[in-house]
Amino acid sequence: MARWDRRTVSFALAVLIGSFGCAAAPRLVDEDPVTGFALYRSGQLSAAELAQLCSQGVEELLVLDGGAADRECRMRRHLCPDLRVRYSHAQDPKYPVSEEFLRAFDQWIGEGRAAGRKLAFRCRHGWHRAGRLTAYYQMRFMGATVPQAVDEMQARGRFMGRHPQLNPQVEALGELVAGEPCSGGVEVCPQQVDPSSEGLEADGSFPLDICSTLSDSEVER
């Protein structure tokens, strides 16, 4: 068996590190050709990917890793000035999403579907937080069962074993969608929080545009 020299080891490590840093490209979750509504999920967006989404008519974006200020708010100036970032808060896949976020998300989706808007949401890699929210959307708005939503989340994700709590979190979201009491504990069941702690408005809705509230010094140039 051939021995691994230093160059081979360095190359293997680069591939491994690169695989952890790779983000999922934008993917269509749902669309209505009649009204024009569409919903996309993604990992961290490159400039080319943001430009592509905008060229496809995406008007609003939720950022689930809290990183909009130095990415979308900066890039949109040159690539997509009409894009509205409605949410930028660092969710944690280890903990369930809050009841307040889910209500704001339902309202956002309802308004988008009624108006025929194209919407998108992203996290850092596009696997865990975006996968969990996709699972909720599919159960809430597309009639997917819990097993179907879990299977889709797992199939589209990578390194899912690092977050074993996601499956029971989706099961808890399925109970919520079905109008049933959550059978799990605080580790998996959506909890009530102060809307301001989630980056929401006082009435619990998403802000109209995160980027417009930031000063030039808060947006990386």
N, C-alpha and C positions, 0 to 999 in steps of 0.2 A: 504493500500500500504506500502510495507516494506521501512523503512528508510535506506538511504545510510550511512554506517559507513565509518570511515576514510580509512580503507583498500580498500573498494569498490571504493571510489572516487580516491584513488591513482592508483588503477589498471586501471580505466577508462581513467585517464589522461595519463598513460603510453601507453595505446593502441592508444589514439589519437595522441600523440607525435610521436609514432612509425610509424603511418600511413603517417604522413607528411615527415618522413625521409626515407621511403621506396623508393627504386629506381627500375625502370622497368628492368627486365631481358633482355638480348639480344634477339632480334626477327628478323627473316628473313624478309626483305622487298622485295627483288627480286633476281632471280637467272636465269642462263642460263646453263642447264645441258650439252649443247654441248661444250661451250667454257670454262666452269668452273667458269664464273663470278658469284659473289654473293655479296649482300649488306645487312648489318645488322644495326639495330638501337638499342640503349640501353640507360639506365641510367648509373650512376656511377658504374664502374666495380669493383667487388670484385676480389681477387686473383684467386679464382676458376673460375669465369666467364671469366677473361682474359685468363687463361690457356685453357679453353674450346674453346674460339674463335680461339686461336692460333692452337689448335689441329684440328680445322676444316679448317685451311689453311688461316685464315685472315692475310694479309700482311701489311695493312695500316689502320690507324685510324685517324679520325678527332675528336678533343676534343672541344666542344662548350662552356664549362664553364671555360676554361683557366687553368684547374687544372692538366695538364699532368705531370708537373715537379715532384710533390710529390706523384704521383700515377703510371701512366703507365711507365714513365721513370725510376722509382725506381723498379717497379715490373718486368719489362721486363728483367732485368739483370738475374733473376733467373728463370723466367717462359717462356719468349718469346724473346730471344735476337735478333731475326731477325725482330721483329715488328718495323715498321717505323711510328712514329707519325708525320703526315704531317701538322697538324694545331692544335694550342692550344691558343684560344683567348676567352675571356669572352663575348659572345654575350648576349644581353638583349632582352627577349621576348616582352618587352614594345615597342621596336623600330624595324623597319623593317630591314632585312638583307640588306647589301650593294650590289650594282651592281658588285663591284669588287669581293666580296666573291662568288657571284653566277657564275661569269665567271670562277673563279678558280675551283669552284665545278664542273661545266660543263666539264672543261678540265680534271679534276681528274677522273670523271665518264667515260668520253669518252676513256681515256687511259686505265682505268681499264677494261672496257668492251672489248676493242680491244685486250688486253693482257690476258683476262680470269682471272683477279685477283679477290681475295676475299677482300672486303673492309668493313669498319664499321665506324659509327660515334656515338658519345654519347654526352649527356649533363649531368646535375646533377641528375635529377629525370627520364629523358627519356620521359617526357610528353609534354613539351611546345616547347622548342627549337628543340628537336629531332622530335617532331610531326610536327612542321612547315616545317622543312627541308624534312621530309618524304613526306609531302603533295606536296612540290615543285617537288621532284623527281618523284612522281607518275604522276603529270601533264606533266612534261617535257619529261620523258623517258618511261612512261607506258601508256600514252594516257588517263589518268583519267580526268574526268570533275571537275570543281571547286566544285560542290556539293558532288561528290564522295570523293574528297580529304579532304574536310572539315569534312564530316561524319566520315571518317576513323580517322582523327586526334582527333576528339572529342571522338570517341568510344574507342580509345587506351589510352587516357589520363585520368588524374585524377585532380580534383580541377581546371578544365578548366575555371570555372567562375571567377577565380582570374585574368584571362588574356583575357578579352572580345575583345581586339584588334587583337587577332590572326586570327579570322575568316576574318575580312576585309583585313588583311595582306595577307592571302592565296588568297583571291579574287584578290588582286592586283598582286600577283605572277602569277595567272592564266591569267590575261591580258597581262603580260609580255611574258608568254609562247606563247600566241596566237598572239603576235606581235602587240598588241593594246596599245595605250597610256594609262597610268595609270589614272583612273578617280578619285582616292582619293587624299589626300594631303600628306604632308611629314610624317604624322603620320603612314601611311600604305604603301606608295610607296617606293621601293628601291631607295636609294640615292647614288651618287658618293662620294667616300671618298679617302683619301690618302692610297694607299695599305699598307704602313708601319704601319698605325694606326690599321689595321686589322690583323697584324702579317703575312702579305704576302711578297713575294719577290718584288723587284723593278719592275719586269715585270708583276706583278699581279698573279703569280702562287703560289701554296703552296710550302713551303720549303721541301726539300727532307727528312729531319728528324729533328724534333725539339730537340729530346733528344740528338743527337750527338753534338749540339751546346752548351749544358749546361755544366758547370763545375761541379765537384763532390760536391762542396759546395752548388750548386743550386739544387741538387737532394737530397731529404731527404733519409737518409739511414735507 
